[in-house]
């Protein structure tokens, strides 16, 4: 069995085709295991951000009750009140979305993707636009869209890659190992 058939990444020629911006265009697309590893690292990094954002919302709610701007029903705690507030859920979702959109549009890589030598890009090698990143995030189903890579053996594209018209490529020189 050759290396290229064992690998989950598309094989690529030794000489990369360069775009006008100096970005290699024919990098191999990432397989499921690399994507899963990057997702796990990013989940571990996003969780503390959400905890800090939750504490900020919790502190804001306590300030509102301390200055009698907000009055809670008898027996209701601030945490119970926050659990039923739409603004608090939107705040946490905004923090989560901002993490991925920021890194995808600015660098093409989240910290987890850097560790696994992955990059999300358009097929011409350019970075994602904000709208593309939001579509990619909305259609990823919290990472479950990557399961499609297992079944798409020819293109190695996830569900969110099709919808956002982008690809995740392996940036290392030892791609596919």
The 8 nearest C-alpha neighbors of each residue, nearest first, counted from 0:
[[1, 4, 2, 5, 3, 6, 7, 176],
 [0, 2, 3, 4, 5, 6, 10, 176],
 [1, 3, 5, 4, 6, 0, 176, 175],
 [2, 4, 6, 1, 5, 10, 9, 175],
 [5, 3, 6, 2, 1, 0, 7, 8],
 [6, 4, 2, 3, 7, 1, 0, 175],
 [7, 5, 3, 175, 8, 4, 2, 176],
 [6, 8, 30, 175, 5, 9, 29, 31],
 [9, 7, 175, 30, 29, 6, 28, 27],
 [10, 8, 27, 28, 11, 7, 3, 175],
 [9, 11, 27, 3, 8, 12, 175, 174],
 [10, 12, 27, 9, 13, 26, 25, 15],
 [11, 13, 14, 15, 10, 25, 26, 16],
 [12, 14, 15, 11, 172, 10, 16, 25],
 [15, 13, 12, 16, 11, 25, 17, 23],
 [16, 14, 23, 25, 17, 13, 12, 24],
 [15, 17, 24, 23, 25, 14, 18, 22],
 [18, 16, 23, 22, 21, 24, 15, 19],
 [17, 19, 21, 22, 20, 23, 24, 16],
 [18, 20, 21, 17, 22, 23, 124, 123],
 [21, 19, 18, 22, 17, 125, 124, 23],
 [20, 22, 18, 17, 19, 23, 24, 124],
 [23, 21, 18, 17, 20, 124, 24, 19],
 [22, 24, 17, 16, 15, 25, 18, 26],
 [25, 23, 16, 124, 17, 26, 22, 123],
 [24, 26, 23, 15, 16, 27, 11, 12],
 [25, 27, 24, 168, 169, 23, 28, 11],
 [28, 26, 9, 168, 169, 8, 11, 10],
 [27, 29, 168, 8, 167, 169, 9, 155],
 [30, 28, 168, 8, 169, 167, 27, 33],
 [29, 31, 7, 8, 32, 33, 155, 34],
 [30, 32, 34, 33, 148, 35, 149, 145],
 [33, 31, 35, 34, 30, 36, 7, 29],
 [34, 32, 36, 35, 31, 30, 115, 37],
 [33, 35, 31, 37, 32, 36, 38, 30],
 [36, 34, 38, 32, 33, 37, 31, 39],
 [35, 37, 33, 39, 38, 34, 32, 40],
 [36, 38, 111, 112, 34, 40, 39, 35],
 [37, 39, 35, 41, 36, 40, 42, 34],
 [40, 38, 42, 36, 37, 41, 35, 43],
 [41, 39, 111, 43, 37, 42, 38, 44],
 [40, 42, 44, 111, 38, 43, 39, 45],
 [41, 43, 39, 45, 44, 40, 38, 46],
 [42, 44, 40, 41, 46, 45, 39, 47],
 [45, 43, 41, 42, 46, 47, 40, 48],
 [46, 44, 48, 42, 47, 43, 41, 49],
 [45, 47, 49, 48, 43, 44, 42, 50],
 [48, 46, 50, 49, 45, 44, 51, 43],
 [49, 47, 45, 51, 46, 50, 52, 44],
 [48, 50, 52, 46, 47, 51, 53, 45],
 [49, 51, 47, 53, 48, 52, 54, 46],
 [50, 52, 54, 48, 53, 49, 47, 55],
 [53, 51, 49, 55, 50, 54, 48, 56],
 [54, 52, 50, 56, 51, 55, 49, 57],
 [53, 55, 57, 51, 56, 52, 58, 50],
 [54, 56, 52, 58, 53, 57, 59, 51],
 [57, 55, 59, 53, 54, 58, 60, 52],
 [56, 58, 54, 60, 55, 59, 53, 61],
 [59, 57, 61, 55, 60, 56, 54, 62],
 [58, 60, 56, 62, 61, 57, 55, 63],
 [59, 61, 63, 57, 58, 62, 56, 64],
 [62, 60, 58, 64, 63, 59, 65, 57],
 [63, 61, 65, 59, 60, 64, 58, 66],
 [64, 62, 68, 60, 69, 61, 66, 65],
 [63, 65, 69, 67, 61, 62, 66, 68],
 [66, 64, 62, 67, 63, 61, 68, 69],
 [65, 67, 63, 64, 68, 62, 69, 61],
 [68, 66, 64, 69, 65, 63, 70, 62],
 [67, 69, 63, 66, 64, 70, 65, 62],
 [70, 68, 64, 63, 67, 71, 66, 60],
 [69, 71, 64, 67, 68, 72, 63, 65],
 [70, 72, 75, 73, 69, 76, 80, 64],
 [71, 73, 75, 74, 70, 76, 80, 69],
 [74, 72, 75, 71, 76, 70, 77, 80],
 [73, 75, 72, 76, 71, 79, 77, 80],
 [76, 74, 72, 73, 71, 79, 77, 80],
 [75, 77, 79, 78, 80, 74, 71, 72],
 [76, 78, 80, 79, 81, 60, 75, 61],
 [79, 77, 81, 76, 80, 82, 57, 75],
 [80, 78, 82, 76, 77, 81, 75, 83],
 [79, 81, 77, 78, 82, 83, 76, 84],
 [82, 80, 78, 84, 83, 79, 77, 87],
 [81, 83, 79, 80, 84, 78, 87, 88],
 [84, 82, 81, 80, 85, 79, 87, 88],
 [83, 85, 81, 87, 86, 82, 80, 88],
 [84, 86, 88, 87, 89, 83, 82, 81],
 [87, 85, 89, 88, 84, 90, 91, 81],
 [86, 88, 90, 89, 85, 84, 91, 81],
 [89, 87, 85, 91, 90, 86, 92, 84],
 [88, 90, 92, 86, 87, 91, 93, 85],
 [91, 89, 87, 93, 88, 92, 86, 94],
 [90, 92, 94, 88, 93, 89, 49, 95],
 [93, 91, 89, 95, 94, 90, 96, 88],
 [94, 92, 90, 96, 91, 95, 97, 89],
 [93, 95, 97, 91, 92, 96, 90, 98],
 [96, 94, 92, 93, 98, 97, 91, 45],
 [97, 95, 93, 98, 94, 99, 100, 92],
 [96, 98, 94, 100, 95, 99, 101, 93],
 [99, 97, 96, 95, 101, 100, 94, 102],
 [98, 100, 102, 101, 96, 97, 103, 109],
 [101, 99, 97, 103, 132, 102, 98, 104],
 [102, 100, 99, 98, 104, 97, 103, 105],
 [101, 103, 105, 109, 99, 106, 104, 100],
 [104, 102, 107, 100, 108, 101, 105, 106],
 [105, 103, 127, 101, 102, 126, 107, 100],
 [104, 106, 102, 103, 101, 107, 126, 100],
 [107, 105, 108, 102, 103, 104, 126, 109],
 [106, 108, 103, 119, 118, 104, 126, 102],
 [109, 107, 118, 106, 112, 103, 102, 113],
 [108, 110, 112, 102, 111, 113, 103, 99],
 [111, 109, 113, 112, 114, 108, 41, 40],
 [112, 110, 37, 40, 41, 114, 109, 113],
 [111, 113, 117, 37, 109, 115, 108, 114],
 [112, 114, 116, 110, 111, 115, 108, 117],
 [115, 113, 111, 112, 116, 110, 37, 117],
 [114, 116, 112, 113, 117, 37, 33, 111],
 [117, 115, 113, 170, 114, 169, 112, 171],
 [118, 116, 169, 112, 168, 115, 170, 113],
 [117, 119, 108, 107, 168, 167, 120, 112],
 [120, 118, 167, 107, 166, 108, 168, 103],
 [121, 119, 126, 124, 165, 166, 125, 127],
 [120, 122, 165, 124, 123, 125, 166, 126],
 [121, 123, 124, 165, 120, 166, 24, 125],
 [122, 124, 121, 125, 24, 18, 120, 22],
 [125, 123, 121, 122, 120, 24, 22, 126],
 [126, 124, 121, 120, 123, 127, 122, 22],
 [127, 125, 120, 104, 107, 121, 128, 124],
 [126, 128, 104, 120, 131, 132, 121, 103],
 [127, 129, 131, 130, 104, 132, 126, 103],
 [128, 130, 132, 131, 133, 104, 127, 100],
 [131, 129, 133, 132, 128, 134, 127, 135],
 [132, 130, 134, 128, 163, 133, 129, 127],
 [131, 133, 135, 129, 130, 134, 100, 136],
 [132, 134, 136, 130, 135, 131, 137, 129],
 [135, 133, 131, 137, 136, 132, 163, 138],
 [136, 134, 159, 132, 163, 133, 138, 137],
 [135, 137, 133, 139, 134, 138, 132, 159],
 [138, 136, 134, 135, 139, 133, 140, 159],
 [139, 137, 159, 135, 136, 140, 134, 158],
 [138, 140, 144, 159, 142, 136, 141, 137],
 [141, 139, 143, 142, 138, 144, 137, 136],
 [142, 140, 139, 143, 144, 136, 138, 137],
 [141, 143, 139, 144, 140, 145, 38, 146],
 [144, 142, 145, 140, 146, 141, 139, 147],
 [143, 145, 139, 158, 146, 142, 157, 140],
 [146, 144, 157, 147, 143, 148, 142, 158],
 [147, 145, 148, 144, 149, 143, 157, 31],
 [146, 148, 157, 145, 149, 150, 144, 151],
 [149, 147, 151, 155, 157, 146, 150, 156],
 [150, 148, 147, 146, 151, 31, 152, 155],
 [149, 151, 147, 148, 152, 146, 155, 153],
 [152, 150, 148, 155, 153, 149, 154, 147],
 [153, 151, 150, 155, 154, 149, 148, 7],
 [152, 154, 151, 155, 9, 156, 150, 148],
 [153, 155, 156, 151, 152, 28, 9, 148],
 [156, 154, 148, 151, 152, 153, 28, 30],
 [157, 155, 154, 148, 160, 166, 151, 161],
 [156, 158, 145, 160, 148, 147, 159, 144],
 [157, 159, 144, 160, 161, 147, 162, 145],
 [158, 160, 135, 139, 162, 138, 161, 157],
 [161, 159, 165, 157, 163, 158, 162, 166],
 [162, 160, 164, 159, 158, 163, 157, 156],
 [161, 163, 159, 160, 164, 158, 135, 134],
 [162, 164, 135, 131, 160, 165, 161, 134],
 [165, 163, 161, 162, 160, 121, 166, 122],
 [166, 164, 121, 160, 163, 120, 122, 161],
 [165, 167, 160, 120, 119, 121, 168, 122],
 [168, 166, 119, 118, 28, 29, 120, 117],
 [167, 169, 28, 29, 118, 27, 117, 26],
 [170, 168, 117, 29, 27, 116, 171, 28],
 [169, 171, 116, 117, 168, 118, 172, 26],
 [172, 170, 173, 174, 169, 116, 117, 175],
 [171, 173, 174, 170, 169, 175, 26, 13],
 [174, 172, 171, 176, 175, 170, 169, 116],
 [175, 173, 171, 172, 176, 169, 27, 170],
 [174, 176, 8, 6, 173, 7, 3, 9],
 [175, 174, 173, 6, 2, 8, 7, 5]]
